[in-house]
Amino acid sequence: MGTQEGPRKWKLLWWCHHPSWGAGRVPWSWEARVSCLSCCVTSDRPAPPWAACPSNLGKGLRGHCGFCRPEPPKVIIGVWPCLPRGPSGSSPFSAHRVPLGPQATGVKRRTEQNGGWGCARIPASAQPLAPCDCSGPRFSLCAMGQQPSSAPSLRVPGEVAPDRDEEEASTKNSNVLATQYGFFTKGRKKGQPSLAETESEPESSPPPPAQLPTVEELKADLERGRLEAAGPLLALELELQEAAAAGLASEEELVQRQSEVEALYALLRDQVLGLLRRPLEAAPERLRQALAVLAEQERQDRAAAAAAGPPGSPGLAATRPRGWLQLWRDGVAQAAAERLSRRPAADAEGRTEAERAFLHMGRTMKEDLEAVVERLKPLSPADFSVVAAYAESYHAEFAAQLAALTQLELCPRDTYMLLLWVQNLYPNDILNSPKLSPELQGVRLGTLLPQTQIRQLEATFLSNEVASIRELTARALELESERWTKDEAPQRLDDRCHSELAIDIIQIISQGQDKAESITLDLGTQIKPLLLEELARFLRSYQRAFDDFLERCRQLRNYRANVIANINNCLPFRVSVEQRWQTRPDLQNSLLRPLNELKSHGFDTLLQSLFGDLKPLFKRFTQTRWDAPQQTLEEIISTVAERMPEFSELQDCFREELLEAVHLHLVKEYITHLCKRRLVLKTAEQQQQLAGLVQANAQDIQQFCTQSGSRATWLHHALPTLAEIIRLQDPSAIKIEVATYAALYPDFSKGHLSAILAIKGNLSSSDAKSIRSILDINTGAHEPSKALFSLIKVG
């Protein structure tokens, strides 16, 4: 046997155990180009067979093609030693199991019946279905593929063999292609013929077929969840289309074979969509396979839609587009509905059923979308828009759940929670969360509810909130009033009488404002005037309840302590109005007016006993005709000093105000008794002596009150200026003092001035009239900021 250099052919011997092909082993011999039978990838390049699969899809999946069949083979191959070696140095075919398929030009088969060759025709136009990693230990047989022009159609066992001329033509084509490649001869045993030697031997057999798995085998694979069967199934579909186009099968046979293919596709569809329906429960490798199948089916659908002519082939029903991508999207929507509609279990925090539902849907949607971004998106083709598909489905289901909820009669709490999720938590905490916001750019989801319905819910919320605040504040005042009438002692806080009423009311009002702002800032702006109106309503009610308590409960043991506690309540109310609400001055005054009235009435109650004790002491001024005013004043000051500890439980600011009231009372009573018209001094010396006493008394009053804490500096000029008017003898000088005095105390009237001038017995009536006329100039020039002379009656 001679040696021959140059292109070599492959020679393989096939033994088939198919019972219909005769008993025993039937030898096969073939020459062909390299082709991946599972992937249907063909190539004419002079390259080793393990390099014949160019697709990158599925690489790394256990070292073999993603769709190559791993099950035991139905055909066993024996390879002549002249075959090329694989990358590991062994023959790439001798140890591999090869499923039969349709990707071959022709097969010559010797049978016991005819002793010759029969030819099975196999379509050669199948497109690549899946990647093949031929370097792995379990890759499928690769051989250089054949062109569609030289590929006869599939013939099942039992068909009549084609003409001898056709067989020879097929063999000739294969021989021509085989001469284009040179293969390694390393590893050939001594005595074995080389490929060049075998080329000289007569070859009458065409290349053998790459037979597809049977329908039963594919069905078994798919039932076991092996997605690798998608490749052979697509090849089977394409074979059927070519057989129908060539008219090689009857209509009845085409219908039968198409029904089998469609049944297999139904199994594959269920497997693929079942995996993608619960992607978080599947392994990444399985997800990748399922997405690859889905992507391939989508490509086939697009190719079918772009093909010219009517859909389908003669004798076959149109089955594309199959629309698996849309089915997947529908499955996503169904999965979203199932996930979000699950009834959450009751919790220990006392949430309503609607609140639990909102929390469950929001948490589920956020966690699921984040998982899709982290796990499913990296495995998915970009044109699937997998994140957008899930976001749209979850959004639609969330919106549907809320729409159904709005048809029910919602309690105020559920109305608030519904608006909170629609307007705040859903758009901000879910859609704009750090992980989801970049992924949802450009995805227009919109709002969960229509704007008109949102406005109606907001109006309902405002009405509910105002009614709730009115009820809560009224109940708080009722409970506080009951404590007063039951003579319960108030709490002590930092040695001050304390009541929780103000804190409760402020919290109620503030919570209403905070709830509205937690929905939207605009809603917070809308509710603010409503809340202030309710606060004003409450303060008026509070004043009336306090006045009623002052009148009816004087005999109670804790009466004064509760009065002090309610006066102290005015401080947090005032701070809240002035700092928290920052209203217009007119509205602020209307809110503070009931508080000022309550405080004033409380001061009057607390000072009533003290002022009663001071009344007889002040009468001594007139009874003694100001004979010993210094001694009388000392007794007055001593009495006030003894009573000061009674007011120590007032807040410091209110204690200062109360001392200012005491200061005002001392000045007022002093002036009142000075204007009694019972003292007439006709000489200048007497007038100067009285003026000196008044000046000294004024200094003592001012010093005592200031040291006690009074900040009534506006009273400092009240008595000294009157003393100066009494002392002066020149009418013009008196006029200047009167004009200055009237500017300081605008409520200083002619009646008060006449009572003071009456002390000056040496002043003529004309001079007195001229002096009084000074007040005409200043009448109405200033509005009194604080009352002094308006509190003094002269007769």
Secondary structure, 3 states (H helix, E strand, C coil): CCCCCCCCCCCEEEEECCHHHCCCCCCCCCCCCEEECCCCEEECCCCCHHHCCCCCCCCCCCCCCCCCCCCCCCEEEEECCCCCCCCCCCCCCCCCCECCCCCCCCCEEECCCCCCEEECCCCCCCCCCCCCCCCCCCCCCECECCCHHHCCCCCCCCCCCCCHHHHHHHHHHHHHHHCCCCCCCCCCCCCCCCHHHHHHCCCCCCCCCCCCCCHHHHHHHHHCCCHHHHHHHHHHHHHHHHHHHHCCCCHHHHHHHHHHHHHHHHHHHHHHHHHHHCHHHCCHHHHHHHHHHHHHHHHHHHHHHHCCCCCCCCCCCCCCCCCHHHHHHHHHHHHHHHHHHCCCCCCCCCCCHHHHHHHHHHHHHHHHHHHHHHHHHHHCCHHHCHHHHHHHHHHHHHHHHHHHHHCCCCCHHHHHHHHHHHHHHHHHHHHCCCCCCCCCCCCCCCCCCCHHHHHHHHHHHHHHHHHHHHHHHHHHHHHHHHHHHCCCCCEEECCEEECCHHHHHHHHHHHHHHHHHHHCHHHHHHHHHHHHHHHHHHHHHHHHHHHHHHHHCCCCCCHHHHHHHHHHHHHHHHHHHHHHHCCCHHHHHHHHHHHHHHHHHHHHHHHHHHHHHHHHHHHHHHHCCCCCHHHHHHHHHHHHHHHHHHHCCCCHHHHHHHHHHHHHHHHHHHHHHHCCCCCCECCHHHHHHHHHHHHHHHHHHHHHHHHHCCCCHHHCCHHHHHHHHHHCCCHHHHHHHHHHHHHHCCCCCHHHHHHHHCCECCCCHHHHHHHHCHHHHHCCCCCCCCCCHHHCCCC
